[in-house]
Amino acid sequence: MFADRNDAGQKLARELARQLSGFDHKMALVVALPRGGVPVAEQVAEALDLPLDILLVRKVGAPGYPEVAIGAISDGEKMQLTINREVCDQLGLDDEEVRDLAQEVLPELERRKRLYCGDRPTLAVKGRPVIVVDDGAATGATLRIALRVLRERGATRLIVALPVAPVDVVEKLHALAEDVICLEIPSSFRAVGAHYRDFRQVDDQEVVRILEQANGACDHRLH
């Protein structure tokens, strides 16, 4: 059980520092998945003295069951879609239906990009190790597309850092990343929020504040 996302991030930072002790991570970049992953990643980036950025990935929810991920999309020159085949087969959804539902999610993704990033360019991942942080994973659909996008953008090593996730998700992530560090892998997993005492929603203002603060710290290190 984590008190809140800050607590989870501090514990995750300590575990990352321990497990990465034999690897020079000074060139690494911490990438958070908004919105819930941003406060967690803030603690990781501060503790490891690394720059922080975000990757905008949005879950595509099932019709009538928005919390059930049938896929995920990411921003970029063109929409990138990952389909959760197992869930779609269970619900009887074909690829075309998932693409149509993804198009409905795209405007919110674009809104967040304008709000969170403005005119600020994203930090380059090419040639760098990347630590990908979220506040937990239930299906891993969002993380899978994030890892694929970061690999395509040239990340040399992908390290997934999570406070909590079910065992089957952790196993799938191991196939996509060099390292998967997950603090809690419960045998009985219900939802990410069940492992936090305080799991209140992270709002846009908090994300913007954290990114502006992190961007200022990054500029200070570069100068």
C-alpha positions in Angstrom: 0.0 0.0 0.0 1.3 3.5 -0.9 0.2 6.6 0.9 -0.1 8.6 -2.4 1.8 9.0 -5.7 4.6 11.0 -4.1 5.2 8.2 -1.6 5.2 5.6 -4.5 7.6 7.8 -6.5 10.1 8.0 -3.6 10.0 4.3 -3.0 10.4 3.7 -6.7 13.4 6.1 -6.8 15.2 4.2 -4.1 14.6 0.8 -5.8 15.8 2.3 -9.1 19.0 3.7 -7.5 19.7 0.2 -6.0 19.0 -1.7 -9.2 20.8 0.7 -11.5 23.9 1.0 -9.3 26.0 -0.9 -11.8 24.9 1.1 -14.8 25.8 4.7 -15.7 22.4 6.3 -15.9 23.6 10.0 -16.1 22.5 10.2 -19.8 19.0 8.8 -18.9 15.7 10.6 -19.3 12.7 10.0 -17.1 9.4 9.9 -19.2 6.1 10.0 -17.4 2.7 8.9 -18.7 0.2 11.6 -17.8 -1.6 12.3 -15.8 -1.2 9.9 -12.9 2.4 9.0 -13.7 3.7 12.6 -13.6 3.8 13.0 -9.7 5.4 9.6 -9.4 8.0 10.4 -12.1 8.7 13.8 -10.5 10.0 12.1 -7.4 12.1 9.7 -9.5 13.6 12.5 -11.6 14.5 14.6 -8.5 16.0 11.7 -6.6 18.2 10.6 -9.6 18.9 14.2 -10.8 17.6 13.4 -14.3 15.5 15.5 -16.7 11.7 14.8 -16.9 9.4 14.8 -19.8 6.1 13.2 -20.8 4.8 10.9 -23.5 1.2 11.5 -24.4 -0.5 8.2 -24.6 -4.3 7.8 -24.2 -6.3 4.7 -23.4 -9.1 3.7 -25.8 -11.9 2.5 -23.6 -14.5 -0.2 -24.4 -18.0 0.9 -25.4 -20.0 1.3 -22.2 -16.9 0.3 -20.1 -14.5 3.2 -20.5 -12.1 1.8 -17.8 -11.5 -1.3 -19.8 -8.6 -0.7 -22.3 -9.2 -2.1 -25.7 -6.1 -0.2 -27.0 -4.1 3.0 -26.7 -2.9 5.8 -29.0 0.1 8.1 -28.9 0.8 11.5 -30.3 3.3 12.1 -33.1 3.3 12.8 -36.8 0.5 10.3 -37.2 -1.7 8.5 -34.7 -0.1 5.3 -33.4 -2.5 2.6 -32.2 -1.9 -0.5 -30.1 -4.8 -2.9 -29.9 -5.4 -5.1 -26.8 -6.3 -8.2 -28.8 -7.3 -10.4 -25.9 -9.9 -7.9 -24.6 -11.1 -7.1 -28.1 -11.7 -10.8 -28.8 -13.6 -11.1 -25.6 -15.8 -8.1 -26.5 -16.2 -9.1 -30.2 -14.6 -5.9 -31.5 -12.7 -5.9 -34.8 -9.7 -3.6 -35.7 -11.8 -1.1 -37.7 -14.1 -0.6 -34.7 -11.2 0.1 -32.4 -9.7 2.6 -34.9 -13.0 4.4 -35.0 -13.1 4.6 -31.2 -9.5 5.8 -31.2 -10.4 8.7 -33.4 -12.9 9.9 -30.8 -10.1 10.0 -28.2 -7.6 11.9 -30.4 -9.0 15.4 -29.8 -8.3 15.0 -26.0 -4.8 13.8 -26.7 -4.2 16.9 -28.9 -5.7 19.2 -26.2 -3.4 17.8 -23.6 -0.3 18.2 -25.9 -1.1 21.9 -26.4 -1.8 22.5 -22.7 1.1 20.5 -21.2 3.8 21.2 -23.8 2.8 24.4 -25.5 5.7 25.4 -27.8 8.3 23.6 -25.8 9.9 20.8 -27.8 10.0 17.3 -26.3 13.4 16.2 -25.0 15.3 14.0 -27.5 15.4 10.3 -26.5 17.6 9.2 -29.4 20.8 7.6 -28.1 19.6 7.7 -24.5 18.3 5.2 -21.9 14.8 6.1 -20.9 13.0 5.3 -17.6 9.3 5.1 -18.3 7.2 5.8 -15.2 3.5 5.4 -14.4 1.5 5.1 -11.2 0.7 1.5 -12.0 -0.6 -0.7 -14.8 -3.8 -2.7 -15.0 -3.6 -4.0 -18.6 -0.4 -2.6 -19.8 -1.9 -1.4 -23.1 -0.8 2.2 -22.6 2.7 1.2 -21.6 3.1 -1.1 -24.5 2.5 1.7 -27.1 4.7 4.0 -25.1 7.6 1.6 -25.2 7.1 1.0 -29.0 7.1 4.8 -29.6 10.2 5.4 -27.5 12.0 2.5 -29.2 11.1 4.0 -32.6 12.4 7.4 -31.5 15.8 5.9 -30.8 15.9 5.1 -27.1 18.9 2.8 -26.4 17.6 1.1 -23.3 14.0 1.0 -21.9 13.5 0.7 -18.2 9.9 0.4 -17.0 9.3 1.7 -13.4 6.0 0.9 -11.8 4.7 0.9 -8.2 2.2 -1.9 -8.9 1.0 -4.2 -11.7 -0.4 -7.7 -12.0 2.1 -10.5 -12.8 0.8 -11.1 -16.4 1.4 -7.5 -17.3 4.9 -7.5 -15.9 5.7 -10.6 -17.9 4.5 -8.9 -21.1 6.5 -5.8 -20.4 9.7 -7.8 -20.0 9.4 -8.7 -23.7 9.4 -5.0 -24.7 11.9 -3.5 -22.2 15.4 -4.3 -21.1 14.4 -3.8 -17.4 11.0 -3.9 -15.6 11.1 -2.6 -12.0 7.8 -3.1 -10.2 7.6 -2.7 -6.4 4.4 -4.7 -5.9 3.1 -7.6 -8.0 0.0 -8.8 -6.0 -1.3 -12.3 -6.7 -4.8 -10.8 -6.5 -5.0 -7.6 -8.5 -8.2 -5.6 -8.7 -7.2 -2.0 -9.7 -4.3 0.3 -9.4 -6.1 2.7 -7.1 -6.7 -0.2 -4.6 -3.0 -0.1 -3.7 -3.1 3.6 -2.7 -4.6 5.2 0.4 -4.9 8.5 -1.5 -5.5 8.0 -5.3 -7.3 11.3 -6.0 -7.2 12.3 -9.7 -4.3 14.3 -10.9 -5.5 17.5 -12.6 -4.1 19.4 -15.6 -2.8 22.2 -13.4 -0.7 19.8 -11.4 0.8 18.3 -14.5 1.7 21.7 -16.0 3.2 22.8 -12.7 5.4 19.8 -12.4 6.6 20.0 -16.0 7.3 23.7 -15.8 9.3 23.2 -12.6 11.2 20.2 -14.1 11.9 22.1 -17.3 13.4 25.0 -15.2 15.6 22.5 -13.4 16.7 21.0 -16.6 17.6 24.4 -18.1 19.6 25.2 -14.9 21.6 21.9 -15.3 22.3 22.6 -19.0 23.7 26.1 -18.1 
